[in-house]
Amino acid sequence: MNIIFYIDGGVGKCIAATAVCRAIKKAYQDCRLIVVSGYEDVFKNNPNVYRSFNAGNTEFLYDDYFNKDTKVFKTEPYTSKQYWTGKHHLITEWCKQLGIDDDGIKPDLYPSQEMEEVCKSMLNGFGKPTLLLQIIGGPVKATEDERIATSYNVPHRSLSVEFGEEFIKQLGDGMTVIVPQIGTAPTPKGAVAVGGPLERMLALPKYVNHIVCIDSMFQHAAAAYEKEAIVMWGATGSEFLGYETNKNVALNNCPTALSSSQ
């Protein structure tokens, strides 16, 4: 039996969805699980996933995997009141909508050995302990004037460039701060911008020494590797999107951070 699991959303949501994949395979042990999402690299090497497609490139999906026994799973946990009121974690609610039990809320990532070696080599080259800092998440848009001024109209869960620069300044010189290069977002002064393919970015959190981030892809990735991250929460909440393995900090409990983000 084939199960086609459609996922709408960004990288972080796709990482969270790997826990749903694990629950699907537990409920339907003999199925072939085919995932269709915007980020097929998230599901690479995952033993629970038979095949991963990018949503914009599904050639042969229907010919090869649709038959009279195929099940299609497509639901949206974000629309559930149980989710947005914080009663159910995103992963738990997603599984409930699919009629299955969750298998815990820990995501799974399986970077290739090649990507692991690339990340280890890059990080060793800095010669200092490394800290991965993500202050901006989601779709990034900025005008040229905003980039020149290093000021940024951040989304509701992101922090300002100025906040990032002050954070780096307070750390001192004993650590290399790595900031993921996302779209046109500016890099705070004192940080090293790291870009590259998504597959490499997904492997990076496994090998950095420390992670400080917002509610975005790296808090999900940290949980996948069971690596503690400090997660700064804005309008979203750790009770329905976070993980107990992280240190979750609500910005309304930190006036300095809150005023900086505004």
C-alpha positions in Angstrom: 0.0 0.0 0.0 1.3 3.5 -0.9 0.6 6.5 1.4 1.1 9.9 -0.2 1.8 12.5 2.5 1.4 16.1 1.3 3.0 18.8 3.4 2.4 22.5 3.0 4.8 24.9 4.7 8.4 25.9 5.3 11.5 24.0 6.3 10.8 24.0 10.0 7.3 22.5 9.5 8.8 19.9 7.2 11.4 19.0 9.9 8.5 18.6 12.4 6.7 16.5 9.8 9.4 13.8 10.0 8.0 12.9 13.4 4.6 12.5 11.7 6.3 10.2 9.1 7.6 8.0 11.9 4.1 7.8 13.4 2.6 6.9 10.0 5.1 4.1 9.5 4.3 2.8 13.0 0.6 2.7 12.2 1.0 1.3 8.7 4.1 -0.8 9.0 3.9 -2.3 5.5 3.2 0.9 3.6 5.5 2.7 1.2 5.4 6.3 2.4 5.9 8.9 -0.3 6.3 12.5 0.8 5.4 15.6 -1.3 6.7 18.9 0.1 8.5 22.1 -0.7 11.8 20.7 0.7 12.6 17.2 -0.3 16.1 17.3 1.2 14.6 17.3 4.7 13.5 13.7 4.1 16.6 12.4 2.5 18.0 9.1 4.0 15.0 8.9 6.2 14.3 5.2 6.8 10.6 5.9 7.2 10.3 7.6 3.8 10.3 5.5 0.6 10.4 8.5 -1.8 10.5 12.3 -1.4 9.2 14.7 -4.1 9.4 18.4 -4.4 5.9 19.8 -4.8 6.9 21.5 -8.0 8.4 18.4 -9.5 6.1 15.4 -9.2 6.7 13.8 -12.5 5.8 10.1 -12.4 4.2 10.4 -9.0 0.7 9.5 -10.2 1.9 6.9 -12.7 4.1 5.1 -10.2 2.4 5.4 -6.9 -1.4 5.9 -7.3 -3.5 2.8 -7.5 -6.8 1.5 -5.9 -5.1 0.9 -2.6 -3.3 4.3 -2.3 -4.1 6.5 0.7 -3.6 10.3 0.5 -2.8 12.1 3.7 -3.2 15.9 3.4 -4.4 17.9 6.3 -3.5 21.3 8.0 -2.8 21.3 11.7 -2.4 25.1 11.7 -6.2 25.4 11.2 -7.1 23.4 14.4 -8.2 25.1 17.5 -6.5 22.4 19.6 -3.2 23.5 18.0 -3.6 27.3 18.1 -4.8 27.4 21.7 -1.7 25.4 22.7 -3.7 22.3 23.8 -1.9 20.1 21.3 1.6 20.3 20.0 1.8 20.7 16.2 3.0 17.1 15.7 0.3 15.6 18.1 -2.5 17.5 16.4 -1.2 16.5 12.9 -1.3 12.9 13.9 -4.7 13.2 15.4 -6.0 14.7 12.1 -4.6 11.7 10.3 -6.3 9.3 12.7 -3.1 7.9 14.2 -1.2 8.2 17.5 1.9 10.3 17.6 5.2 8.5 18.3 6.6 11.3 20.4 7.3 14.8 19.1 11.0 14.4 18.4 11.8 15.1 14.7 14.3 13.1 12.6 17.1 14.2 10.4 19.6 11.9 8.6 22.4 13.9 6.9 24.6 12.1 4.5 28.2 11.3 5.5 29.4 13.6 2.8 27.5 16.6 4.3 28.6 15.7 7.8 32.3 15.8 6.7 31.8 19.1 4.9 30.3 20.7 8.0 32.9 19.3 10.4 35.7 20.5 8.1 34.2 24.0 7.8 33.7 24.4 11.5 37.1 23.1 12.4 38.6 25.7 10.1 37.4 28.5 12.4 39.7 27.4 15.2 37.2 28.5 17.9 34.1 27.1 19.4 31.1 27.9 17.1 27.7 29.3 17.9 24.9 29.1 15.3 22.7 32.2 15.6 19.4 32.6 13.8 17.5 35.8 14.4 15.5 36.0 11.1 13.1 33.3 9.8 10.4 32.9 7.2 10.2 34.6 3.9 12.8 37.4 3.7 12.2 40.6 1.8 14.2 43.8 2.2 14.7 47.0 0.1 18.1 48.2 -0.9 17.8 51.1 1.5 17.0 48.7 4.4 20.0 46.6 3.6 22.3 49.7 3.5 20.9 50.8 6.9 21.2 47.3 8.3 17.7 47.8 9.6 15.1 45.2 8.8 11.3 45.0 9.0 11.3 41.6 10.7 8.4 39.2 10.9 6.5 38.6 14.2 8.8 35.8 15.3 12.2 37.3 14.2 14.6 39.7 15.9 16.3 42.8 14.6 19.8 43.0 13.2 20.6 45.4 15.9 19.7 42.8 18.5 22.0 40.3 16.8 24.9 42.7 16.8 24.5 43.5 20.5 24.3 39.8 21.3 27.5 39.1 19.3 29.2 42.1 21.0 28.4 40.7 24.5 29.8 37.3 23.6 33.3 38.7 23.0 36.1 37.2 20.9 36.2 33.6 22.2 33.6 32.2 19.8 32.8 32.3 16.1 29.2 33.3 15.5 27.7 31.7 12.4 24.5 33.2 10.9 22.6 31.3 8.2 22.3 33.3 5.0 18.6 33.5 4.3 17.4 35.3 1.2 18.3 39.0 1.2 18.5 39.3 5.0 21.6 41.3 6.2 24.2 39.6 8.4 24.9 41.2 11.8 28.4 42.7 12.2 30.8 40.3 13.8 29.1 37.2 12.4 30.1 34.9 9.6 27.4 34.3 7.0 27.0 30.7 6.0 24.9 29.7 3.0 24.9 26.8 0.7 22.5 24.0 -0.1 19.7 23.1 2.3 21.2 19.7 2.8 24.3 21.3 4.3 22.3 23.7 6.4 20.3 20.8 7.9 23.6 19.0 8.9 25.2 22.1 10.4 23.4 22.1 13.8 24.7 18.6 14.6 28.3 19.9 14.8 28.2 23.5 16.1 29.0 23.9 19.7 26.0 26.1 20.6 22.7 27.1 19.0 20.7 30.3 19.8 17.7 30.8 17.6 14.1 31.9 17.1 11.2 29.7 16.2 12.4 28.6 12.8 14.1 25.7 11.2 17.1 25.4 13.6 15.0 24.9 16.7 13.4 21.9 15.0 16.8 20.7 13.7 18.3 21.0 17.2 15.5 18.8 18.6 16.1 16.3 15.9 19.7 15.9 17.0 18.7 16.1 20.7 21.0 19.1 21.0 20.0 21.8 23.4 19.3 25.2 21.8 18.3 28.4 23.4 15.1 29.4 21.6 13.7 33.0 21.8 10.0 33.0 21.3 8.0 36.0 20.1 4.4 35.7 18.9 4.5 31.9 18.6 4.8 29.6 21.6 6.9 26.7 22.7 3.9 24.9 24.2 2.6 24.0 20.7 5.7 24.4 18.5 8.7 23.8 20.8 10.6 20.9 22.3 11.5 20.1 25.9 15.1 19.4 24.8 15.5 23.1 24.1 15.8 26.0 26.6 12.7 28.1 25.6 12.7 31.8 26.5 9.6 33.9 26.1 10.7 37.5 25.1 8.0 39.0 27.3 10.1 37.8 30.2 13.2 39.6 28.9 12.5 43.3 28.6 15.9 44.1 27.0 15.4 41.5 24.2 11.8 42.6 23.7 12.7 46.3 23.4 15.6 45.4 21.0 13.3 43.4 18.8 10.9 46.3 18.5 
